[in-house]
């Protein structure tokens, strides 16, 4: 795959970050703002000891924002990632409707999606990000959920769940139909400030059905528990 395509999400994130936390006085009450948030930047004891990330950059006003998100991992020179460019607007208190395009890549292949989804705060303060993905060969559903339990104002435990499901098998992308994979995580962070927090934790990854078969063919594990250590920050 063209190297410039692979590095595009990182370049765009860095470009957007130059405008981080900026205010443009186009409107007295609704200025144009921008920011970058890195929810996870971590190393794990998982097979291959990958470097993983979950980051987003945004720009816009209260009612209209554009998000660029990137989530993935890199190990031994190979990179897998899920990248999205989304328009976001509030539709209910604590909930935003998002729509746009997605670009997934593996070391050998890539695919694009049309995306629509919701992001917001569910009852009992669960942070939810749900997305429906569609292209000419497949359809998928991805769900991310987190909950923050405060031991103190600085020490925070975050349980998390990630779930992926698809309607069709796609061997070139390593995904099978039905429930494809899940990840359960538990991360404990200490906030030196609201903008900077190191953390440690544990996560459990599980592949199912045909997705698990594809992993076995590649010599990868279908179920794995690993320790993680990383940083969470925003600016």
mmCIF file of the C-alpha atoms, coordinates in Angstrom:
data_MODEL
# 
_entry.id   MODEL 
# 
loop_
_atom_site.group_PDB 
_atom_site.id 
_atom_site.type_symbol 
_atom_site.label_atom_id 
_atom_site.label_alt_id 
_atom_site.label_comp_id 
_atom_site.label_asym_id 
_atom_site.label_entity_id 
_atom_site.label_seq_id 
_atom_site.pdbx_PDB_ins_code 
_atom_site.Cartn_x 
_atom_site.Cartn_y 
_atom_site.Cartn_z 
_atom_site.occupancy 
_atom_site.B_iso_or_equiv 
_atom_site.pdbx_formal_charge 
_atom_site.auth_seq_id 
_atom_site.auth_comp_id 
_atom_site.auth_asym_id 
_atom_site.auth_atom_id 
_atom_site.pdbx_PDB_model_num 
ATOM 1   C CA . UNK A 1 1   ? 0.000   0.000   0.000  1.00 0.00 ? 1   UNK A CA 1 
ATOM 2   C CA . UNK A 1 2   ? 1.182   3.529   -0.680 1.00 0.00 ? 2   UNK A CA 1 
ATOM 3   C CA . UNK A 1 3   ? 3.073   4.827   2.381  1.00 0.00 ? 3   UNK A CA 1 
ATOM 4   C CA . UNK A 1 4   ? 1.522   8.266   2.053  1.00 0.00 ? 4   UNK A CA 1 
ATOM 5   C CA . UNK A 1 5   ? -1.967  6.748   2.416  1.00 0.00 ? 5   UNK A CA 1 
ATOM 6   C CA . UNK A 1 6   ? -0.932  4.825   5.528  1.00 0.00 ? 6   UNK A CA 1 
ATOM 7   C CA . UNK A 1 7   ? 0.452   7.934   7.231  1.00 0.00 ? 7   UNK A CA 1 
ATOM 8   C CA . UNK A 1 8   ? -2.407  10.236  6.214  1.00 0.00 ? 8   UNK A CA 1 
ATOM 9   C CA . UNK A 1 9   ? -4.408  9.908   9.495  1.00 0.00 ? 9   UNK A CA 1 
ATOM 10  C CA . UNK A 1 10  ? -1.325  10.772  11.597 1.00 0.00 ? 10  UNK A CA 1 
ATOM 11  C CA . UNK A 1 11  ? -0.436  13.742  9.387  1.00 0.00 ? 11  UNK A CA 1 
ATOM 12  C CA . UNK A 1 12  ? -3.979  15.100  9.592  1.00 0.00 ? 12  UNK A CA 1 
ATOM 13  C CA . UNK A 1 13  ? -4.051  14.723  13.373 1.00 0.00 ? 13  UNK A CA 1 
ATOM 14  C CA . UNK A 1 14  ? -0.771  16.624  13.721 1.00 0.00 ? 14  UNK A CA 1 
ATOM 15  C CA . UNK A 1 15  ? -1.989  19.314  11.324 1.00 0.00 ? 15  UNK A CA 1 
ATOM 16  C CA . UNK A 1 16  ? -5.216  19.783  13.257 1.00 0.00 ? 16  UNK A CA 1 
ATOM 17  C CA . UNK A 1 17  ? -3.343  19.900  16.571 1.00 0.00 ? 17  UNK A CA 1 
ATOM 18  C CA . UNK A 1 18  ? -1.634  23.151  15.511 1.00 0.00 ? 18  UNK A CA 1 
ATOM 19  C CA . UNK A 1 19  ? -5.022  24.781  15.986 1.00 0.00 ? 19  UNK A CA 1 
ATOM 20  C CA . UNK A 1 20  ? -5.655  23.047  19.304 1.00 0.00 ? 20  UNK A CA 1 
ATOM 21  C CA . UNK A 1 21  ? -7.627  24.894  21.934 1.00 0.00 ? 21  UNK A CA 1 
ATOM 22  C CA . UNK A 1 22  ? -7.852  27.968  19.699 1.00 0.00 ? 22  UNK A CA 1 
ATOM 23  C CA . UNK A 1 23  ? -10.703 30.444  19.513 1.00 0.00 ? 23  UNK A CA 1 
ATOM 24  C CA . UNK A 1 24  ? -11.577 32.453  16.439 1.00 0.00 ? 24  UNK A CA 1 
ATOM 25  C CA . UNK A 1 25  ? -13.891 35.354  17.233 1.00 0.00 ? 25  UNK A CA 1 
ATOM 26  C CA . UNK A 1 26  ? -16.215 34.839  14.286 1.00 0.00 ? 26  UNK A CA 1 
ATOM 27  C CA . UNK A 1 27  ? -19.130 34.972  16.705 1.00 0.00 ? 27  UNK A CA 1 
ATOM 28  C CA . UNK A 1 28  ? -19.275 36.519  20.157 1.00 0.00 ? 28  UNK A CA 1 
ATOM 29  C CA . UNK A 1 29  ? -21.292 33.644  21.592 1.00 0.00 ? 29  UNK A CA 1 
ATOM 30  C CA . UNK A 1 30  ? -20.316 30.690  19.408 1.00 0.00 ? 30  UNK A CA 1 
ATOM 31  C CA . UNK A 1 31  ? -16.589 30.853  18.556 1.00 0.00 ? 31  UNK A CA 1 
ATOM 32  C CA . UNK A 1 32  ? -14.795 28.374  16.340 1.00 0.00 ? 32  UNK A CA 1 
ATOM 33  C CA . UNK A 1 33  ? -12.744 26.023  18.537 1.00 0.00 ? 33  UNK A CA 1 
ATOM 34  C CA . UNK A 1 34  ? -10.443 23.058  17.963 1.00 0.00 ? 34  UNK A CA 1 
ATOM 35  C CA . UNK A 1 35  ? -8.707  20.412  20.050 1.00 0.00 ? 35  UNK A CA 1 
ATOM 36  C CA . UNK A 1 36  ? -6.910  17.083  20.154 1.00 0.00 ? 36  UNK A CA 1 
ATOM 37  C CA . UNK A 1 37  ? -7.614  14.254  22.600 1.00 0.00 ? 37  UNK A CA 1 
ATOM 38  C CA . UNK A 1 38  ? -5.540  11.084  22.962 1.00 0.00 ? 38  UNK A CA 1 
ATOM 39  C CA . UNK A 1 39  ? -7.610  8.674   25.048 1.00 0.00 ? 39  UNK A CA 1 
ATOM 40  C CA . UNK A 1 40  ? -5.049  5.875   24.808 1.00 0.00 ? 40  UNK A CA 1 
ATOM 41  C CA . UNK A 1 41  ? -1.400  5.761   23.804 1.00 0.00 ? 41  UNK A CA 1 
ATOM 42  C CA . UNK A 1 42  ? -0.085  2.513   25.237 1.00 0.00 ? 42  UNK A CA 1 
ATOM 43  C CA . UNK A 1 43  ? 2.248   -0.454  25.098 1.00 0.00 ? 43  UNK A CA 1 
ATOM 44  C CA . UNK A 1 44  ? 1.005   -3.906  26.048 1.00 0.00 ? 44  UNK A CA 1 
ATOM 45  C CA . UNK A 1 45  ? 2.286   -7.404  26.747 1.00 0.00 ? 45  UNK A CA 1 
ATOM 46  C CA . UNK A 1 46  ? 0.051   -8.665  23.934 1.00 0.00 ? 46  UNK A CA 1 
ATOM 47  C CA . UNK A 1 47  ? 1.616   -10.875 21.241 1.00 0.00 ? 47  UNK A CA 1 
ATOM 48  C CA . UNK A 1 48  ? 4.145   -8.702  19.383 1.00 0.00 ? 48  UNK A CA 1 
ATOM 49  C CA . UNK A 1 49  ? 4.068   -6.042  22.154 1.00 0.00 ? 49  UNK A CA 1 
ATOM 50  C CA . UNK A 1 50  ? 2.215   -3.541  19.945 1.00 0.00 ? 50  UNK A CA 1 
ATOM 51  C CA . UNK A 1 51  ? 1.987   0.216   20.362 1.00 0.00 ? 51  UNK A CA 1 
ATOM 52  C CA . UNK A 1 52  ? -1.726  1.097   20.384 1.00 0.00 ? 52  UNK A CA 1 
ATOM 53  C CA . UNK A 1 53  ? -3.528  4.417   20.100 1.00 0.00 ? 53  UNK A CA 1 
ATOM 54  C CA . UNK A 1 54  ? -7.012  5.894   20.244 1.00 0.00 ? 54  UNK A CA 1 
ATOM 55  C CA . UNK A 1 55  ? -7.022  9.572   19.300 1.00 0.00 ? 55  UNK A CA 1 
ATOM 56  C CA . UNK A 1 56  ? -9.275  12.250  17.867 1.00 0.00 ? 56  UNK A CA 1 
ATOM 57  C CA . UNK A 1 57  ? -9.027  15.819  16.616 1.00 0.00 ? 57  UNK A CA 1 
ATOM 58  C CA . UNK A 1 58  ? -11.974 18.149  16.223 1.00 0.00 ? 58  UNK A CA 1 
ATOM 59  C CA . UNK A 1 59  ? -12.850 21.631  15.030 1.00 0.00 ? 59  UNK A CA 1 
ATOM 60  C CA . UNK A 1 60  ? -16.121 23.534  14.943 1.00 0.00 ? 60  UNK A CA 1 
ATOM 61  C CA . UNK A 1 61  ? -18.794 25.359  16.888 1.00 0.00 ? 61  UNK A CA 1 
ATOM 62  C CA . UNK A 1 62  ? -21.393 24.222  19.413 1.00 0.00 ? 62  UNK A CA 1 
ATOM 63  C CA . UNK A 1 63  ? -23.835 22.890  16.807 1.00 0.00 ? 63  UNK A CA 1 
ATOM 64  C CA . UNK A 1 64  ? -21.490 21.877  14.019 1.00 0.00 ? 64  UNK A CA 1 
ATOM 65  C CA . UNK A 1 65  ? -18.188 20.035  14.443 1.00 0.00 ? 65  UNK A CA 1 
ATOM 66  C CA . UNK A 1 66  ? -15.862 17.939  12.306 1.00 0.00 ? 66  UNK A CA 1 
ATOM 67  C CA . UNK A 1 67  ? -13.999 15.018  13.907 1.00 0.00 ? 67  UNK A CA 1 
ATOM 68  C CA . UNK A 1 68  ? -10.993 13.085  12.659 1.00 0.00 ? 68  UNK A CA 1 
ATOM 69  C CA . UNK A 1 69  ? -10.480 9.884   14.658 1.00 0.00 ? 69  UNK A CA 1 
ATOM 70  C CA . UNK A 1 70  ? -7.833  7.187   14.482 1.00 0.00 ? 70  UNK A CA 1 
ATOM 71  C CA . UNK A 1 71  ? -7.573  3.923   16.416 1.00 0.00 ? 71  UNK A CA 1 
ATOM 72  C CA . UNK A 1 72  ? -5.121  1.109   15.808 1.00 0.00 ? 72  UNK A CA 1 
ATOM 73  C CA . UNK A 1 73  ? -1.873  -0.608  16.658 1.00 0.00 ? 73  UNK A CA 1 
ATOM 74  C CA . UNK A 1 74  ? 1.604   -1.030  15.228 1.00 0.00 ? 74  UNK A CA 1 
ATOM 75  C CA . UNK A 1 75  ? 3.909   -4.002  15.831 1.00 0.00 ? 75  UNK A CA 1 
ATOM 76  C CA . UNK A 1 76  ? 7.121   -5.113  14.111 1.00 0.00 ? 76  UNK A CA 1 
ATOM 77  C CA . UNK A 1 77  ? 6.630   -2.630  11.284 1.00 0.00 ? 77  UNK A CA 1 
ATOM 78  C CA . UNK A 1 78  ? 3.018   -3.671  10.575 1.00 0.00 ? 78  UNK A CA 1 
ATOM 79  C CA . UNK A 1 79  ? 0.111   -1.313  11.192 1.00 0.00 ? 79  UNK A CA 1 
ATOM 80  C CA . UNK A 1 80  ? -3.632  -1.858  11.481 1.00 0.00 ? 80  UNK A CA 1 
ATOM 81  C CA . UNK A 1 81  ? -5.965  1.081   11.985 1.00 0.00 ? 81  UNK A CA 1 
ATOM 82  C CA . UNK A 1 82  ? -9.532  2.365   11.791 1.00 0.00 ? 82  UNK A CA 1 
ATOM 83  C CA . UNK A 1 83  ? -9.825  6.016   10.738 1.00 0.00 ? 83  UNK A CA 1 
ATOM 84  C CA . UNK A 1 84  ? -12.903 8.208   10.414 1.00 0.00 ? 84  UNK A CA 1 
ATOM 85  C CA . UNK A 1 85  ? -13.788 11.695  9.202  1.00 0.00 ? 85  UNK A CA 1 
ATOM 86  C CA . UNK A 1 86  ? -17.149 12.685  10.704 1.00 0.00 ? 86  UNK A CA 1 
ATOM 87  C CA . UNK A 1 87  ? -19.560 15.595  10.818 1.00 0.00 ? 87  UNK A CA 1 
ATOM 88  C CA . UNK A 1 88  ? -21.207 15.893  14.244 1.00 0.00 ? 88  UNK A CA 1 
ATOM 89  C CA . UNK A 1 89  ? -24.270 17.789  15.465 1.00 0.00 ? 89  UNK A CA 1 
ATOM 90  C CA . UNK A 1 90  ? -26.298 17.515  18.713 1.00 0.00 ? 90  UNK A CA 1 
ATOM 91  C CA . UNK A 1 91  ? -29.735 15.917  18.410 1.00 0.00 ? 91  UNK A CA 1 
ATOM 92  C CA . UNK A 1 92  ? -30.584 15.538  22.099 1.00 0.00 ? 92  UNK A CA 1 
ATOM 93  C CA . UNK A 1 93  ? -29.141 16.589  25.419 1.00 0.00 ? 93  UNK A CA 1 
ATOM 94  C CA . UNK A 1 94  ? -25.809 14.719  25.833 1.00 0.00 ? 94  UNK A CA 1 
ATOM 95  C CA . UNK A 1 95  ? -26.138 13.043  22.391 1.00 0.00 ? 95  UNK A CA 1 
ATOM 96  C CA . UNK A 1 96  ? -24.604 13.850  19.003 1.00 0.00 ? 96  UNK A CA 1 
ATOM 97  C CA . UNK A 1 97  ? -25.481 12.436  15.590 1.00 0.00 ? 97  UNK A CA 1 
ATOM 98  C CA . UNK A 1 98  ? -22.373 11.733  13.498 1.00 0.00 ? 98  UNK A CA 1 
ATOM 99  C CA . UNK A 1 99  ? -21.966 10.837  9.828  1.00 0.00 ? 99  UNK A CA 1 
ATOM 100 C CA . UNK A 1 100 ? -19.044 10.588  7.438  1.00 0.00 ? 100 UNK A CA 1 
ATOM 101 C CA . UNK A 1 101 ? -16.531 8.202   5.920  1.00 0.00 ? 101 UNK A CA 1 
ATOM 102 C CA . UNK A 1 102 ? -14.192 5.570   7.349  1.00 0.00 ? 102 UNK A CA 1 
ATOM 103 C CA . UNK A 1 103 ? -10.929 4.077   6.155  1.00 0.00 ? 103 UNK A CA 1 
ATOM 104 C CA . UNK A 1 104 ? -9.632  0.790   7.615  1.00 0.00 ? 104 UNK A CA 1 
ATOM 105 C CA . UNK A 1 105 ? -6.203  -0.611  6.821  1.00 0.00 ? 105 UNK A CA 1 
ATOM 106 C CA . UNK A 1 106 ? -4.261  -3.801  7.477  1.00 0.00 ? 106 UNK A CA 1 
ATOM 107 C CA . UNK A 1 107 ? -0.661  -4.474  6.363  1.00 0.00 ? 107 UNK A CA 1 
ATOM 108 C CA . UNK A 1 108 ? -1.922  -5.900  3.039  1.00 0.00 ? 108 UNK A CA 1 
ATOM 109 C CA . UNK A 1 109 ? -5.373  -4.414  2.397  1.00 0.00 ? 109 UNK A CA 1 
ATOM 110 C CA . UNK A 1 110 ? -7.723  -1.525  3.041  1.00 0.00 ? 110 UNK A CA 1 
ATOM 111 C CA . UNK A 1 111 ? -11.388 -0.619  2.708  1.00 0.00 ? 111 UNK A CA 1 
ATOM 112 C CA . UNK A 1 112 ? -13.649 2.408   3.008  1.00 0.00 ? 112 UNK A CA 1 
ATOM 113 C CA . UNK A 1 113 ? -17.038 2.776   4.699  1.00 0.00 ? 113 UNK A CA 1 
ATOM 114 C CA . UNK A 1 114 ? -19.973 5.122   4.862  1.00 0.00 ? 114 UNK A CA 1 
ATOM 115 C CA . UNK A 1 115 ? -20.684 5.782   8.552  1.00 0.00 ? 115 UNK A CA 1 
ATOM 116 C CA . UNK A 1 116 ? -23.576 7.000   10.670 1.00 0.00 ? 116 UNK A CA 1 
ATOM 117 C CA . UNK A 1 117 ? -23.744 6.791   14.445 1.00 0.00 ? 117 UNK A CA 1 
ATOM 118 C CA . UNK A 1 118 ? -24.401 8.337   17.834 1.00 0.00 ? 118 UNK A CA 1 
ATOM 119 C CA . UNK A 1 119 ? -22.008 9.503   20.530 1.00 0.00 ? 119 UNK A CA 1 
ATOM 120 C CA . UNK A 1 120 ? -23.015 10.600  23.988 1.00 0.00 ? 120 UNK A CA 1 
ATOM 121 C CA . UNK A 1 121 ? -23.679 9.944   27.640 1.00 0.00 ? 121 UNK A CA 1 
ATOM 122 C CA . UNK A 1 122 ? -26.108 7.138   28.518 1.00 0.00 ? 122 UNK A CA 1 
ATOM 123 C CA . UNK A 1 123 ? -27.916 6.742   31.868 1.00 0.00 ? 123 UNK A CA 1 
ATOM 124 C CA . UNK A 1 124 ? -25.601 6.051   34.821 1.00 0.00 ? 124 UNK A CA 1 
ATOM 125 C CA . UNK A 1 125 ? -22.865 8.056   33.025 1.00 0.00 ? 125 UNK A CA 1 
ATOM 126 C CA . UNK A 1 126 ? -21.783 5.443   30.498 1.00 0.00 ? 126 UNK A CA 1 
ATOM 127 C CA . UNK A 1 127 ? -19.960 7.080   27.577 1.00 0.00 ? 127 UNK A CA 1 
ATOM 128 C CA . UNK A 1 128 ? -21.210 5.469   24.359 1.00 0.00 ? 128 UNK A CA 1 
ATOM 129 C CA . UNK A 1 129 ? -19.928 5.622   20.793 1.00 0.00 ? 129 UNK A CA 1 
ATOM 130 C CA . UNK A 1 130 ? -21.966 3.496   18.356 1.00 0.00 ? 130 UNK A CA 1 
ATOM 131 C CA . UNK A 1 131 ? -21.463 3.390   14.592 1.00 0.00 ? 131 UNK A CA 1 
ATOM 132 C CA . UNK A 1 132 ? -23.139 1.668   11.647 1.00 0.00 ? 132 UNK A CA 1 
ATOM 133 C CA . UNK A 1 133 ? -20.766 1.089   8.702  1.00 0.00 ? 133 UNK A CA 1 
ATOM 134 C CA . UNK A 1 134 ? -21.772 0.251   5.130  1.00 0.00 ? 134 UNK A CA 1 
ATOM 135 C CA . UNK A 1 135 ? -19.938 -0.333  1.851  1.00 0.00 ? 135 UNK A CA 1 
ATOM 136 C CA . UNK A 1 136 ? -20.724 -2.256  -1.340 1.00 0.00 ? 136 UNK A CA 1 
ATOM 137 C CA . UNK A 1 137 ? -19.563 -5.592  0.123  1.00 0.00 ? 137 UNK A CA 1 
ATOM 138 C CA . UNK A 1 138 ? -20.368 -5.537  3.813  1.00 0.00 ? 138 UNK A CA 1 
ATOM 139 C CA . UNK A 1 139 ? -22.072 -3.795  6.711  1.00 0.00 ? 139 UNK A CA 1 
ATOM 140 C CA . UNK A 1 140 ? -20.833 -3.549  10.251 1.00 0.00 ? 140 UNK A CA 1 
ATOM 141 C CA . UNK A 1 141 ? -21.587 -2.299  13.743 1.00 0.00 ? 141 UNK A CA 1 
ATOM 142 C CA . UNK A 1 142 ? -19.010 -1.007  16.207 1.00 0.00 ? 142 UNK A CA 1 
ATOM 143 C CA . UNK A 1 143 ? -19.674 -0.097  19.815 1.00 0.00 ? 143 UNK A CA 1 
ATOM 144 C CA . UNK A 1 144 ? -17.369 1.526   22.366 1.00 0.00 ? 144 UNK A CA 1 
ATOM 145 C CA . UNK A 1 145 ? -18.519 1.995   25.961 1.00 0.00 ? 145 UNK A CA 1 
ATOM 146 C CA . UNK A 1 146 ? -16.705 3.406   28.997 1.00 0.00 ? 146 UNK A CA 1 
ATOM 147 C CA . UNK A 1 147 ? -17.499 4.215   32.596 1.00 0.00 ? 147 UNK A CA 1 
ATOM 148 C CA . UNK A 1 148 ? -15.391 6.316   34.964 1.00 0.00 ? 148 UNK A CA 1 
ATOM 149 C CA . UNK A 1 149 ? -15.273 5.386   38.654 1.00 0.00 ? 149 UNK A CA 1 
ATOM 150 C CA . UNK A 1 150 ? -13.611 8.070   40.783 1.00 0.00 ? 150 UNK A CA 1 
ATOM 151 C CA . UNK A 1 151 ? -11.649 6.843   43.806 1.00 0.00 ? 151 UNK A CA 1 
ATOM 152 C CA . UNK A 1 152 ? -10.438 10.424  44.318 1.00 0.00 ? 152 UNK A CA 1 
ATOM 153 C CA . UNK A 1 153 ? -10.510 13.544  42.146 1.00 0.00 ? 153 UNK A CA 1 
ATOM 154 C CA . UNK A 1 154 ? -7.240  12.360  40.560 1.00 0.00 ? 154 UNK A CA 1 
ATOM 155 C CA . UNK A 1 155 ? -7.346  8.542   40.749 1.00 0.00 ? 155 UNK A CA 1 
ATOM 156 C CA . UNK A 1 156 ? -9.874  7.164   38.250 1.00 0.00 ? 156 UNK A CA 1 
ATOM 157 C CA . UNK A 1 157 ? -10.731 3.602   37.195 1.00 0.00 ? 157 UNK A CA 1 
ATOM 158 C CA . UNK A 1 158 ? -12.143 3.171   33.671 1.00 0.00 ? 158 UNK A CA 1 
ATOM 159 C CA . UNK A 1 159 ? -13.795 -0.123  32.646 1.00 0.00 ? 159 UNK A CA 1 
ATOM 160 C CA . UNK A 1 160 ? -14.346 -0.308  28.874 1.00 0.00 ? 160 UNK A CA 1 
ATOM 161 C CA . UNK A 1 161 ? -15.964 -2.498  26.227 1.00 0.00 ? 161 UNK A CA 1 
ATOM 162 C CA . UNK A 1 162 ? -15.361 -2.611  22.466 1.00 0.00 ? 162 UNK A CA 1 
ATOM 163 C CA . UNK A 1 163 ? -17.505 -4.752  20.178 1.00 0.00 ? 163 UNK A CA 1 
ATOM 164 C CA . UNK A 1 164 ? -17.384 -5.381  16.418 1.00 0.00 ? 164 UNK A CA 1 
ATOM 165 C CA . UNK A 1 165 ? -19.959 -7.239  14.294 1.00 0.00 ? 165 UNK A CA 1 
ATOM 166 C CA . UNK A 1 166 ? -20.437 -7.648  10.530 1.00 0.00 ? 166 UNK A CA 1 
ATOM 167 C CA . UNK A 1 167 ? -22.968 -9.089  8.097  1.00 0.00 ? 167 UNK A CA 1 
ATOM 168 C CA . UNK A 1 168 ? -20.463 -10.834 5.775  1.00 0.00 ? 168 UNK A CA 1 
ATOM 169 C CA . UNK A 1 169 ? -17.108 -12.602 5.823  1.00 0.00 ? 169 UNK A CA 1 
ATOM 170 C CA . UNK A 1 170 ? -14.178 -10.591 4.460  1.00 0.00 ? 170 UNK A CA 1 
ATOM 171 C CA . UNK A 1 171 ? -11.030 -12.694 4.534  1.00 0.00 ? 171 UNK A CA 1 
ATOM 172 C CA . UNK A 1 172 ? -8.756  -10.014 3.105  1.00 0.00 ? 172 UNK A CA 1 
ATOM 173 C CA . UNK A 1 173 ? -9.596  -7.767  6.081  1.00 0.00 ? 173 UNK A CA 1 
ATOM 174 C CA . UNK A 1 174 ? -9.604  -10.661 8.550  1.00 0.00 ? 174 UNK A CA 1 
ATOM 175 C CA . UNK A 1 175 ? -13.202 -10.213 9.708  1.00 0.00 ? 175 UNK A CA 1 
ATOM 176 C CA . UNK A 1 176 ? -16.023 -12.752 9.838  1.00 0.00 ? 176 UNK A CA 1 
ATOM 177 C CA . UNK A 1 177 ? -19.795 -12.413 9.871  1.00 0.00 ? 177 UNK A CA 1 
ATOM 178 C CA . UNK A 1 178 ? -21.718 -12.124 13.117 1.00 0.00 ? 178 UNK A CA 1 
ATOM 179 C CA . UNK A 1 179 ? -19.990 -11.106 16.333 1.00 0.00 ? 179 UNK A CA 1 
ATOM 180 C CA . UNK A 1 180 ? -16.399 -10.657 15.181 1.00 0.00 ? 180 UNK A CA 1 
ATOM 181 C CA . UNK A 1 181 ? -14.402 -9.484  18.199 1.00 0.00 ? 181 UNK A CA 1 
ATOM 182 C CA . UNK A 1 182 ? -14.626 -7.925  21.635 1.00 0.00 ? 182 UNK A CA 1 
ATOM 183 C CA . UNK A 1 183 ? -12.220 -6.190  23.970 1.00 0.00 ? 183 UNK A CA 1 
ATOM 184 C CA . UNK A 1 184 ? -12.772 -5.726  27.697 1.00 0.00 ? 184 UNK A CA 1 
ATOM 185 C CA . UNK A 1 185 ? -10.455 -3.324  29.471 1.00 0.00 ? 185 UNK A CA 1 
ATOM 186 C CA . UNK A 1 186 ? -9.763  -1.959  32.941 1.00 0.00 ? 186 UNK A CA 1 
ATOM 187 C CA . UNK A 1 187 ? -7.432  1.045   33.213 1.00 0.00 ? 187 UNK A CA 1 
ATOM 188 C CA . UNK A 1 188 ? -6.425  2.977   36.325 1.00 0.00 ? 188 UNK A CA 1 
ATOM 189 C CA . UNK A 1 189 ? -5.113  6.490   35.700 1.00 0.00 ? 189 UNK A CA 1 
ATOM 190 C CA . UNK A 1 190 ? -3.726  9.265   37.866 1.00 0.00 ? 190 UNK A CA 1 
ATOM 191 C CA . UNK A 1 191 ? -4.464  12.779  36.656 1.00 0.00 ? 191 UNK A CA 1 
ATOM 192 C CA . UNK A 1 192 ? -1.531  15.059  37.399 1.00 0.00 ? 192 UNK A CA 1 
ATOM 193 C CA . UNK A 1 193 ? -3.784  17.581  35.671 1.00 0.00 ? 193 UNK A CA 1 
ATOM 194 C CA . UNK A 1 194 ? -7.027  17.326  33.708 1.00 0.00 ? 194 UNK A CA 1 
ATOM 195 C CA . UNK A 1 195 ? -4.896  17.348  30.556 1.00 0.00 ? 195 UNK A CA 1 
ATOM 196 C CA . UNK A 1 196 ? -2.309  14.695  31.431 1.00 0.00 ? 196 UNK A CA 1 
ATOM 197 C CA . UNK A 1 197 ? -2.688  11.263  33.049 1.00 0.00 ? 197 UNK A CA 1 
ATOM 198 C CA . UNK A 1 198 ? -0.483  8.146   32.942 1.00 0.00 ? 198 UNK A CA 1 
ATOM 199 C CA . UNK A 1 199 ? -2.267  4.836   33.471 1.00 0.00 ? 199 UNK A CA 1 
ATOM 200 C CA . UNK A 1 200 ? -1.830  1.106   33.901 1.00 0.00 ? 200 UNK A CA 1 
ATOM 201 C CA . UNK A 1 201 ? -4.343  -1.638  33.250 1.00 0.00 ? 201 UNK A CA 1 
ATOM 202 C CA . UNK A 1 202 ? -5.348  -4.955  31.796 1.00 0.00 ? 202 UNK A CA 1 
ATOM 203 C CA . UNK A 1 203 ? -7.335  -5.904  28.689 1.00 0.00 ? 203 UNK A CA 1 
ATOM 204 C CA . UNK A 1 204 ? -8.846  -9.079  27.274 1.00 0.00 ? 204 UNK A CA 1 
ATOM 205 C CA . UNK A 1 205 ? -9.225  -9.532  23.516 1.00 0.00 ? 205 UNK A CA 1 
ATOM 206 C CA . UNK A 1 206 ? -11.417 -12.267 22.050 1.00 0.00 ? 206 UNK A CA 1 
ATOM 207 C CA . UNK A 1 207 ? -12.096 -13.182 18.403 1.00 0.00 ? 207 UNK A CA 1 
ATOM 208 C CA . UNK A 1 208 ? -15.133 -15.262 17.469 1.00 0.00 ? 208 UNK A CA 1 
ATOM 209 C CA . UNK A 1 209 ? -16.284 -17.703 14.778 1.00 0.00 ? 209 UNK A CA 1 
ATOM 210 C CA . UNK A 1 210 ? -14.824 -17.012 11.321 1.00 0.00 ? 210 UNK A CA 1 
ATOM 211 C CA . UNK A 1 211 ? -12.698 -14.129 12.591 1.00 0.00 ? 211 UNK A CA 1 
ATOM 212 C CA . UNK A 1 212 ? -11.038 -16.552 15.001 1.00 0.00 ? 212 UNK A CA 1 
ATOM 213 C CA . UNK A 1 213 ? -10.435 -18.977 12.111 1.00 0.00 ? 213 UNK A CA 1 
ATOM 214 C CA . UNK A 1 214 ? -8.689  -16.244 10.118 1.00 0.00 ? 214 UNK A CA 1 
ATOM 215 C CA . UNK A 1 215 ? -6.449  -15.452 13.083 1.00 0.00 ? 215 UNK A CA 1 
ATOM 216 C CA . UNK A 1 216 ? -5.512  -19.109 13.498 1.00 0.00 ? 216 UNK A CA 1 
ATOM 217 C CA . UNK A 1 217 ? -4.512  -19.258 9.822  1.00 0.00 ? 217 UNK A CA 1 
ATOM 218 C CA . UNK A 1 218 ? -2.186  -16.293 10.428 1.00 0.00 ? 218 UNK A CA 1 
ATOM 219 C CA . UNK A 1 219 ? -0.705  -17.872 13.553 1.00 0.00 ? 219 UNK A CA 1 
ATOM 220 C CA . UNK A 1 220 ? -2.251  -15.240 15.823 1.00 0.00 ? 220 UNK A CA 1 
ATOM 221 C CA . UNK A 1 221 ? -4.008  -15.858 19.128 1.00 0.00 ? 221 UNK A CA 1 
ATOM 222 C CA . UNK A 1 222 ? -7.802  -15.847 19.224 1.00 0.00 ? 222 UNK A CA 1 
ATOM 223 C CA . UNK A 1 223 ? -7.997  -14.972 22.920 1.00 0.00 ? 223 UNK A CA 1 
ATOM 224 C CA . UNK A 1 224 ? -5.439  -13.016 24.900 1.00 0.00 ? 224 UNK A CA 1 
ATOM 225 C CA . UNK A 1 225 ? -5.163  -11.199 28.208 1.00 0.00 ? 225 UNK A CA 1 
ATOM 226 C CA . UNK A 1 226 ? -2.438  -8.568  28.460 1.00 0.00 ? 226 UNK A CA 1 
ATOM 227 C CA . UNK A 1 227 ? -1.138  -5.808  30.718 1.00 0.00 ? 227 UNK A CA 1 
ATOM 228 C CA . UNK A 1 228 ? -0.999  -2.238  29.420 1.00 0.00 ? 228 UNK A CA 1 
ATOM 229 C CA . UNK A 1 229 ? 0.733   1.003   30.389 1.00 0.00 ? 229 UNK A CA 1 
ATOM 230 C CA . UNK A 1 230 ? 0.218   4.314   28.677 1.00 0.00 ? 230 UNK A CA 1 
ATOM 231 C CA . UNK A 1 231 ? -0.716  7.982   28.639 1.00 0.00 ? 231 UNK A CA 1 
ATOM 232 C CA . UNK A 1 232 ? -3.984  9.879   28.262 1.00 0.00 ? 232 UNK A CA 1 
ATOM 233 C CA . UNK A 1 233 ? -3.812  13.578  27.372 1.00 0.00 ? 233 UNK A CA 1 
ATOM 234 C CA . UNK A 1 234 ? -5.509  16.391  25.512 1.00 0.00 ? 234 UNK A CA 1 
ATOM 235 C CA . UNK A 1 235 ? -4.743  19.912  24.361 1.00 0.00 ? 235 UNK A CA 1 
# 
